[in-house]
């Protein structure tokens, strides 16, 4: 009776501590008295290499556990099997969008809730940051053209896996309605000259408070106020401006008109 020496299956992997998917696992074959090998990586992957590598993916959001088995064969047909357990943390795959973009400055935005993140590092692209989950931030634009900010989130999961995602915020310049008046009070009929000091404005709507309106775009124009009563009259002059991006602004001031002196 002939008794052949048996094969002894054994291996170690270089990923003793669980890591985040995609994880490249490196297997070192330490089998004895063997010449052929059959690997089963537990996720449907197979190999006949002596020291294989294998990439594990985990996109389900939970800890994955894989049973990795090795069958070692010797020339006499004897074989042996060994199994090790391997853990793979879920892939951190960040993605988010900001629905407030584009918008007019000053643009107040609350960052969206991003699932799967335990620690947050927000960078708003304007030199400010936050570690809150859903921080609020005001984006400004002091130029006369659209401003683009790269908003970046570096998120860390409960498993320590890290990912980075970036989206853009487009902030339009706001128009600034402003004007001055030649006088603030006087006797009727009172001629008031209006100097338009507005910034980043393309259209103008004037309301003189006496039932008259205009779209006067000149830098200087006048309006005549009357008071046919016997007591002082207050009129509110209001200006609303809008620019090419649809951003609007308003400004107003009061004019006091005294009754007309009858001679």
C-alpha positions as CSV (number, residue, x, y, z in Angstrom):
1,X,0.0,0.0,0.0
2,X,1.4,3.4,-1.1
3,X,0.5,6.5,0.9
4,X,1.3,9.8,-0.9
5,X,2.0,13.0,1.0
6,X,-0.9,15.3,1.0
7,X,-1.1,18.9,-0.2
8,X,-1.4,21.6,2.4
9,X,-3.3,24.7,1.4
10,X,-2.5,28.0,3.0
11,X,-2.4,31.7,2.1
12,X,-2.2,35.1,3.6
13,X,-3.5,38.4,2.2
14,X,-2.0,41.9,2.5
15,X,-5.4,43.4,3.4
16,X,-5.7,42.2,7.0
17,X,-7.4,45.4,8.0
18,X,-10.6,46.1,6.0
19,X,-10.3,48.9,3.5
20,X,-12.7,50.8,1.3
21,X,-13.9,49.6,-2.1
22,X,-12.6,49.3,-4.7
23,X,-10.0,47.3,-2.8
24,X,-7.1,45.6,-4.5
25,X,-6.4,42.4,-2.6
26,X,-3.0,40.7,-2.9
27,X,-2.8,37.0,-1.9
28,X,0.4,35.3,-1.0
29,X,0.3,31.6,-1.5
30,X,2.0,29.7,1.4
31,X,0.8,26.2,0.5
32,X,3.1,23.2,0.8
33,X,3.6,20.2,-1.5
34,X,1.3,21.6,-4.2
35,X,1.7,22.4,-7.8
36,X,-1.8,23.6,-8.9
37,X,-4.2,26.0,-7.4
38,X,-7.9,27.0,-7.6
39,X,-8.9,30.3,-6.1
40,X,-12.4,31.4,-5.4
41,X,-12.6,35.0,-4.3
42,X,-16.1,34.8,-2.9
43,X,-17.6,37.3,-5.4
44,X,-17.7,35.1,-8.4
45,X,-14.1,35.7,-9.3
46,X,-11.8,32.8,-9.9
47,X,-8.0,32.3,-10.6
48,X,-5.4,29.6,-11.1
49,X,-2.4,31.8,-10.4
50,X,0.0,31.1,-7.6
51,X,-0.2,34.5,-6.1
52,X,-3.2,36.3,-7.6
53,X,-4.5,39.8,-7.1
54,X,-8.2,40.6,-7.1
55,X,-10.2,43.8,-7.0
56,X,-13.3,43.9,-4.8
57,X,-16.1,46.4,-5.3
58,X,-18.7,47.4,-2.7
59,X,-21.4,49.8,-3.9
60,X,-24.2,48.7,-1.6
61,X,-23.5,51.0,1.3
62,X,-22.9,48.3,3.8
63,X,-19.9,46.2,4.9
64,X,-19.3,43.2,2.6
65,X,-17.9,40.0,3.8
66,X,-16.2,37.6,1.4
67,X,-15.1,34.0,2.0
68,X,-11.9,33.5,0.0
69,X,-11.0,29.8,-0.6
70,X,-8.0,28.1,-2.0
71,X,-7.8,24.5,-3.2
72,X,-4.2,23.2,-3.5
73,X,-3.4,20.1,-5.6
74,X,-0.3,18.0,-5.7
75,X,1.0,15.7,-8.5
76,X,-0.6,12.7,-6.9
77,X,-4.1,14.1,-7.1
78,X,-4.3,14.9,-3.4
79,X,-5.8,18.3,-2.5
80,X,-6.5,20.4,0.4
81,X,-8.8,23.4,1.0
82,X,-8.5,26.5,3.2
83,X,-10.7,29.5,3.6
84,X,-10.1,33.0,4.9
85,X,-12.6,35.8,5.5
86,X,-12.1,39.2,3.9
87,X,-14.0,42.5,4.7
88,X,-14.6,45.3,2.3
89,X,-16.0,48.7,3.3
90,X,-18.5,50.3,1.0
91,X,-17.3,52.7,-1.7
92,X,-17.9,56.4,-0.8
93,X,-19.5,57.9,-3.9
94,X,-20.4,61.5,-3.4
95,X,-22.8,63.4,-5.7
96,X,-24.8,66.5,-5.0
97,X,-26.5,69.4,-6.8
98,X,-27.4,72.9,-5.7
99,X,-30.9,73.9,-7.1
100,X,-30.4,77.6,-6.3
101,X,-27.9,78.0,-9.1
102,X,-27.8,80.2,-11.0
103,X,-29.1,83.2,-9.0
104,X,-28.7,86.8,-8.2
105,X,-26.3,88.2,-5.6
106,X,-26.4,88.2,-2.7
107,X,-27.4,84.5,-3.1
108,X,-28.2,82.7,0.1
109,X,-28.0,78.9,-0.3
110,X,-28.4,76.0,2.1
111,X,-26.2,73.0,1.1
112,X,-28.1,69.8,0.3
113,X,-28.1,66.8,2.6
114,X,-25.7,64.2,1.3
115,X,-26.4,60.6,2.4
116,X,-23.7,58.3,3.7
117,X,-21.5,61.1,5.0
118,X,-20.5,61.3,8.7
119,X,-17.9,64.0,8.6
120,X,-18.2,67.0,6.2
121,X,-15.7,69.4,4.8
122,X,-17.3,72.0,2.6
123,X,-15.3,74.5,0.5
124,X,-17.5,77.2,-1.0
125,X,-14.9,78.4,-3.5
126,X,-14.7,81.9,-2.1
127,X,-12.2,81.3,0.7
128,X,-14.8,80.1,3.3
129,X,-15.4,76.6,4.6
130,X,-17.7,74.7,6.9
131,X,-17.9,71.4,8.7
132,X,-21.7,71.3,9.2
133,X,-23.9,68.8,7.4
134,X,-26.2,71.4,5.7
135,X,-24.5,74.8,6.1
136,X,-26.0,78.0,4.8
137,X,-23.8,80.3,2.8
138,X,-24.2,83.7,1.0
139,X,-22.5,84.0,-2.4
140,X,-21.7,87.5,-3.5
141,X,-20.8,89.1,-6.8
142,X,-19.3,92.6,-6.9
143,X,-18.5,92.5,-10.6
144,X,-20.7,93.3,-13.6
145,X,-20.5,89.8,-15.0
146,X,-21.5,86.3,-13.8
147,X,-19.2,84.7,-11.2
148,X,-18.7,81.0,-10.9
149,X,-17.8,79.3,-7.7
150,X,-16.6,75.7,-7.4
151,X,-18.3,74.2,-4.3
152,X,-16.5,71.1,-3.1
153,X,-17.5,68.5,-0.5
154,X,-15.0,66.1,1.0
155,X,-17.0,63.5,2.8
156,X,-16.0,60.7,5.1
157,X,-18.2,57.8,5.8
158,X,-18.7,55.9,9.1
159,X,-16.1,53.4,7.8
160,X,-13.5,56.1,7.2
161,X,-13.9,56.0,3.4
162,X,-13.3,59.4,1.7
163,X,-14.6,60.9,-1.5
164,X,-14.7,64.3,-3.1
165,X,-17.4,65.9,-5.2
166,X,-17.6,69.4,-6.8
167,X,-20.4,71.3,-8.3
168,X,-20.6,74.9,-9.6
169,X,-22.5,77.9,-8.3
170,X,-23.2,80.7,-10.9
171,X,-24.0,84.0,-9.2
172,X,-25.2,86.9,-11.3
173,X,-24.4,90.5,-10.4
174,X,-27.3,92.3,-8.9
175,X,-28.5,95.7,-10.1
176,X,-28.3,98.5,-7.6
177,X,-31.1,101.1,-7.9
178,X,-30.0,104.5,-6.7
179,X,-30.8,108.2,-7.5
180,X,-30.5,111.6,-6.0
181,X,-32.9,114.6,-6.2
182,X,-32.1,118.2,-6.7
183,X,-34.4,119.2,-3.8
184,X,-36.4,117.3,-1.2
185,X,-39.1,119.9,-0.5
186,X,-40.5,123.1,-2.0
187,X,-43.6,125.0,-3.1
188,X,-45.8,123.8,-5.9
189,X,-45.3,123.6,-8.8
190,X,-42.1,121.9,-7.8
191,X,-39.6,120.9,-10.4
192,X,-37.4,118.0,-9.2
193,X,-34.4,116.9,-11.2
194,X,-33.5,113.2,-10.8
195,X,-30.0,111.9,-11.2
196,X,-29.8,108.2,-11.9
197,X,-26.9,106.7,-10.0
198,X,-27.9,103.0,-10.5
199,X,-25.3,100.3,-11.1
200,X,-25.5,97.2,-13.4
201,X,-29.0,98.2,-14.6
202,X,-30.4,97.9,-18.1
203,X,-34.1,98.8,-17.5
204,X,-35.7,101.4,-15.2
205,X,-39.2,101.9,-13.9
206,X,-40.0,105.2,-12.2
207,X,-43.0,105.8,-10.0
208,X,-43.4,109.4,-9.0
209,X,-46.1,108.7,-6.4
210,X,-48.6,111.0,-8.1
211,X,-50.0,108.5,-10.5
212,X,-47.4,109.0,-13.2
213,X,-44.7,106.4,-14.2
214,X,-42.0,106.2,-16.8
215,X,-39.2,104.1,-18.1
216,X,-36.8,107.0,-18.4
217,X,-33.2,105.7,-18.9
218,X,-31.4,109.0,-19.1
219,X,-28.9,109.8,-16.4
220,X,-30.8,113.0,-15.7
221,X,-34.4,113.9,-16.1
222,X,-37.0,116.0,-14.3
223,X,-40.5,115.7,-13.0
224,X,-43.0,118.5,-12.0
225,X,-45.0,118.0,-8.8
226,X,-48.2,120.0,-8.1
227,X,-50.2,120.5,-4.9
228,X,-53.6,122.1,-5.3
229,X,-54.6,121.5,-1.7
230,X,-54.1,123.6,1.4
231,X,-51.7,121.3,3.3
232,X,-48.2,119.9,2.6
233,X,-48.2,116.9,0.4
234,X,-45.7,114.0,0.5
235,X,-44.9,112.1,-2.7
236,X,-42.7,108.9,-2.7
237,X,-40.4,108.6,-5.8
238,X,-39.6,104.9,-6.4
239,X,-37.1,103.4,-8.9
240,X,-37.0,99.8,-9.8
241,X,-34.1,98.5,-11.9
242,X,-33.3,95.3,-13.6
243,X,-30.3,94.0,-15.5
244,X,-29.9,91.5,-18.4
245,X,-29.8,88.6,-15.9
246,X,-33.2,89.4,-14.4
247,X,-31.7,90.7,-11.2
248,X,-33.7,93.6,-9.8
249,X,-33.4,96.3,-7.1
250,X,-35.4,99.2,-5.8
251,X,-34.8,102.5,-4.1
252,X,-37.2,105.3,-3.0
253,X,-37.2,108.7,-1.4
254,X,-39.8,111.2,-0.3
255,X,-40.5,114.7,-1.6
256,X,-42.6,117.2,0.3
257,X,-44.6,119.7,-1.8
258,X,-46.1,122.7,-0.1
259,X,-49.3,124.2,-1.4
260,X,-49.1,126.7,-4.2
261,X,-49.0,130.3,-3.1
262,X,-51.9,132.3,-4.6
263,X,-51.1,135.9,-5.3
